[in-house]
């Protein structure tokens, strides 16, 4: 054997050894992935208040990018045909027919109703028939205060705001707004910390180094000023040119708790709060109507504040309760005694729940976990407010881009069907907003019309579009 042949033989042996070194770990890795996938599919869904677990359905995920299958096609045809149900709302509908009746609606939703969208138009139409002046309940802080047009709202930074979206402090009961606001002598700001990037030349095998992810760091900044909130009346449709009845809702006040009140920029007046248990109200109304009111609280008194209601004893009111990113589940964080306390003073005739878009996932087909969560939510409300009917508004059409065109997210018909089952199982009213919009493929027409009814995200409505939805909803409630 020549020297060249010997070298070639050694090279072949080395290549074979390298192949074995490569393929053996690869085979082990593939087998591990397959085993983990099988185990994940066997783990059942587990609903809990901290980290809900969804069952893995592998085949639907693998087919997510494909066109709608036969089962999807059936749901696409059936979802718009799901029958609306007004029967559970009869006590409210009877009052709606009588212009002399007072009406109050608690309208809960996610970012779809932020900034008083939909509710402002609904309030305006109802007040035109039933009378009344005011926007109803308004929170102490809001991430969209500058976007809302029906009331001017500003506030200090040193408030602690807790809502459904906060994982911490689960034992702190929220108010009817889905929030509780606590005066503090500090505010918290989040800062994104960019990770230190590794020098790729200093790492022999970069594939074995996990890509560092940005982290958020919360920093507490202390201040020497009291937290305040200020509201100014706005005389537009759905708003009010002045404030007549003004009521502050709170709890957990001490014997010396107080609020400093200023009307239209005048000198501050000290008003003491009640230390009695449960939901309390402080009537801040004046003999003369105010156009602006400013409230200031001690930074060292952790009283629980829920909001201010601007209304009158008579008329129609629609309270706007949005929480961005919220699914609608876990309303149990509003304790029964607080529900009862708010109802005693606000006397709701109807509760509307409009959720769903935040759980929508194009790859998902099984919404049984969501059905269970929403049933628990509605049962909790019904247990505490048995005489108040509930209307469940379905998810609306939402588009995703597929093959260059915007089409209905494949899961929406499944989600709407699940929501209809929730309404039926809980004895709630149901409005199929997906069908009211036109069903499958209707969102692009909302985006492209002039003026536009929806934004370029093919999910959220514009003010004009929200007004259109409100008009359709009232017509539906009236049986038109």
N, C-alpha and C positions, 0 to 999 in steps of 0.2 A: 504494500500500500504506500502510495506516494505521500510526501509531506502535505501536499494540498488536500488530498483525500482525507488524511487524518484530521486536519483543521476543520473541514466541512462536516465530518462526523461529529466532532466535539460541538460544533455550532448547532447541529440538529438536536443533540442531547440537551443542550442548554435551552433551546426554544421549547422543547417538550416539557422540561421542568418548569419553565416560566408559565407555560399554558396551564399546567396543573396548579401552580400557585395562584393563578388568576381565576380559573374556573371553579375551583373548590369553594373559595369564599363567596363567589357569586351565586353558586348553587345553594349554599347555606342561606344566603340573604333572601333569595327568591322563595325558598321553602318557608322561611320565617314570616315573610310578608303574607304568603297564602294562609298560613296557620292563623296569624293575627286577624286577617280578614274574616275567616270562618268564625273565630271566637267572637269578633265584634258583632257579627250578624246574629249570633246566638244570645247576646246580652240584651235583655228586654229594656224598653223605654222606662225611665224612672223620673216622675215629676216631683220636684221639690222646690222649696223657696230659695235655694242657694244656687245650685248648679244643676238644672234639669238636663237629663241625658236622653238623647233621641236615639232610637234604634237605627242601626245602619242598614240601608237597603242598597246593596251593591249594584244590582242590575239596573235600577232606574238611574243611578248615578252614571253608569257607563253609557247609557243611552241618552243622557241629558242633551247632548248636542245634536241629536237626530231630530228629524221633523216629528210632528205629533203622530203618535201611533194610533191604532184603532181605538184603544180605550180613551185616549185624549180626545179623539174626534167625537166620541159619544158624549163626554163631559162638556165639550165646547157647545154642543147642541142643546144639552139639557140644562146647564147652569143658567142661561138667560130665561129659561122657562120655569124656574123655581118660583112658586107662588108666593106673593107678598101676603102677610097675615096681619090684619089690623084688629082682630077680635080681642086680643089681650089688652088693647088700649082703650076699650070702650068708655071707662070713666073719664079719661082725658078727652076723648073725642066729643063726649057730651058737652063738656065745658067749652071746647073749641068752637062749637056751633053757636054759642051764646056770647055775643059781644059784651054783655054786661058782666061776664065772669072774669075773675082774676086768674092768670095763668103764669106758672113758673116752670121752666125746664132747666135741668142740669145736663149740659151737653159735654160729654167726655170724648176725647179723641187724642190723636197724636199730632204730628207736625202738619197734617192736612188742615187742621182748624186753627193753627197758630196765627196770632195777630188778629183774632176775632173774625177770621175768614169763615164764611158760611153762617156763623151765628149772628153776625152783625145784620145781615140781610134778613134772616129769619126773625130776629128781634124787631127790626124796623117794620116788617109786614104785620107782625102780631100786634105791635103797639098802635099801628094805624087802625086796627079794628077794635082792640080791647083797651086802648089807652095806656098810660104809664110813661114815665120819664126816667132814664138811667140805664147804665150798662150792666147792672147787677154786680155780682161778686168779682173782685179783682185781687190778685195776689200782692204780696209785698215786694217781691222782686220778679223779674221776668227776663229771659234771654232774648225776647223779641219786643221789648218795650218800645224801642224806636220804630219798629215796623207797624205796630198797631196804630190805627188812625182814629178809633172811636173814643179814646181817652189818652191824654198825655200823661206819661208815667215815668218818673225818675226816682233814684234811690242811691243811698250810700253803698260803699263796697263792703263795709264790715257787718254783713249779715251772714249767718250760717243758714243755708237753704238745704233742706232734706226732702227728697221726693221718692217716688217709686223706683227711680233709676239709681238711687244710692244703695250700695251693697251694705255699707256700714250702718250701725245703729238701727237694726231691724225692730227693736223693741219700742222705738219712739213712734207713737201713733201719728199718722198724717191727718191733715184736715180734709175738708170736702174738696179743696182744690187739688188734692193729691200732693200737697206740700205742707211743710211746717217751717216757719221762719223764726230764728232765734237771734236776738241782739248780741253782738260780740264786740270786744275791744281789739279785734284783729280781723284780717281777711286772708284768704288762702288763694295763692296764684300757682298755676301749674306751668312748669317749664319743661320743654322737650330736651333731653340730654342726648346729643348725638354720640354714638359709641366711637371709641378709639379704633381707627382702621389699622389692621395689621399690614405690615410691609410684605407683599407677596414674594419678594425676593428673599426674605428671611425665613420663609416657610417652605420646607421641602415638598410637602403634599398639601396644597390648599384645599383639596376636596375633603380632607379630614377635619377641617376647622369650620365650625358653625359660623354663618354670617351674623355678625352682631346686629341687634335690633335697637332702634331708638327707645329710650325709656323716659317716662314722665315722672318728674319730681315735683312734689307739692311743697311749697314754702309758705310759712305763716308770717305775715307782716303785722306788727302791732301798731295801733293808732291811738291817739289821745282825743278822739272826737266820738260823739254819740251817733249811732246809726239813725238814719231818717228815711222817710219815704214821702214823696209829693205827688199829688194827682191834680190835673187840671182838666176842666170840662171842655169838650169839643162839640160844637153844635152842628154835627153832620148826621146823615141818616144812620141810625143804629147807635148814635151817641146821645149826648145831651148838652145843651148850652149852659146849664148850671146844675149844681148838686142840691137836691132837696133833702131827702132822708139819707143820712150817712151813718153807717153802723160798723164798728170795729169788732171783729171776732177773734177771741183769744182763749187761752187757758193757762194753767200752771203759774198764775201770778202770785206774788207774795203780798204780805200785809201792807208793804210800803211801795208796791209797784205803781208806776204812774206813766203818763204819756203827756208830752208837751204838744199842744195843738195851736196851729196858726192858720187863720182864714184870710185868704187874699192878701198875704204879706203883712198882716197886722201883728201886734205883739203876741207872744206865746202865752197860752193859758195852761195851767197844770190841771190834769184830770186824773183822779186815782182809779185804779183797776180793782176788780173784785178778786178776792183770794178763794172764793168758793170753788168746789170741784166741778169738772165738766166744762162744756162749752159755755162761755160767757160773752155777752155783747155790751159794748159801750156806745150809747147813742150820742153821736157827735153832731146831730142836726142843730141848725140855728133857726131863729125866727125869720131871718132873711136868707135867701139862697146864696150860696158861695160858688165862685168859679174856680177856686183853687184851695186846696187844703194840704197842710204839711204836718206830718206826725214825727215826733222825735222821742226815742226811748233811751234808757240808760244802757250803756255798753256793758255794765256789770250786773244786769238783771236778766237772767235767761228765761223770760216769759215766752210762752209759745204763742206765736201769732199766726193767724190763718188767712187774713185778708180783710178787705173793706168792701161793703156792699153799698152801691149807689142806686137807690130805687125810691119808690113811693109805696104807700099802703095798698093802693089800687093799681091795676093795670097788668101788663104782660112783660115778662122778663125771661131772657135766655142767658144763662151763665156759661161763659166760655172756659172750659177746663182742659187745655192741651198739655201734653207732656211728650216732648220730642223723643222718638226712639222707643216709646213704650208699647208693649204688646197688648195690654188690657188685662193681663192675668195678675193675680196676687193683690186684688182689692182688699184682701183681709188686713192689709196694713193700716186701713182706716178702721179703728176699733168700733164695735157696735154702739157703745155709749156716745161716741162722737157723731156717728151717723144720726142717732136719735136726737142729739142736741142741735145739730144743724137743721134737721127737719122741723124741729119745734119752732125755729125762727124763720126759716126760708120757705117752708110749706111747698115742696115740689109736687107738681102734678104729673111729671113725666121725667124719666131718666133715659138719655140716649147714649148708647155706646157705639162709637165708630172707630174700630180698630181693624188690624189685619195686615196692613201693608208692611209692617216691621217684622213680621214672621214669614212673609212671602219669600220663597226661594225657588227659582226656576227648576232646580233639580229634585224638588220634593213633591211627593204625591200623597203621602200619608200624614194627615193633620190630626190624628187621633189625640196626640199629646196636647194640641192646642184646644181641641174640643173639651178635654177634661179640665184644663186650666180655666177656660171661659165659663164652663158650667159652675166651677167652684166660685168664680167671681160673682156671677149672677145670683147664685144661691145665697152667698154672703149678703148681698144687697137686699134680696127678698126677705131674708130672715129678719133683718133689722128694720126694713121699710116695707112691710107686707102689702100695704095699700097703694104703693106707688108703682104704676106699670112701667115696664122697661121696653124700649125699642132698640133692637140690634140692627145696625146699618152694615151691610156687607162691604167687603173690600171692593174697590172700584177697579176698572180696567187699568192695567199697568203694562207698559211695553218694554221689551228687550230687543236688541238688534240681532237679527238672525239672517245670514246670507245677504247682508246689505240692506235689509228692510226692517222696519219696526213692527213687531207682532206682539200679540198678547203673551205675557209670561205664561208658560205652559201649566204652571201650578194654580193659576188664579181660579179656574173652574172648580178645582178640588177644594180650594180654600173657601170659596163661596158656598159650595155644597156642605162643607163642614159647619160653616156658620149657620146655615139654615137648620141643620140638625140640632145645633145648640139652642137656637130660638125655640124650636118645637119641644125639645126635652125640658126646657125651663119655663115654658108657658109665657114666653116673651113675644112681642111683636117683631116682625121682620120686614125690612125694606131691601130689596135686591137692587142696590145701586149699580152693580155691574150691568144688569139688564136695562136699567133706566138710562144708562149712558148709550146703550146700543149694543151691548154684548161684546163678543169677540172682535178685536181689531178696531174698537171705537176710539181709543186714546189718540191715535194719530190725527183724527179729524178734530179733536179738541185742541191739539197743538197747532194745527195748520190753519184753523179758521181765523178770520179777522173780525173783531179783536180776538186774540187767542184765549181759549178757555183753560189751557194748561201750559206748563213750562217745557223747556227743551229737555228736561230730565225725564219726560214722559211718565211722570208720577204725580207731581204736585199741581194743584189747580192755581190759576191766577185769581185775582179778586173778582174779575168778571165771571170766570168759570165757577168760582165758589158761590157767587150770587145766583148763578143758573141752577146749581145743585140745590141751594136753599129753596128756590122757587119750585123746583120739582118735588122736593120733600113736602112742602106745605100743601101743594096740590094733591099729593098722595094721601096725606093725612085727612084732607077734606073730602077724599073720595072722587076727586076730579080726574 
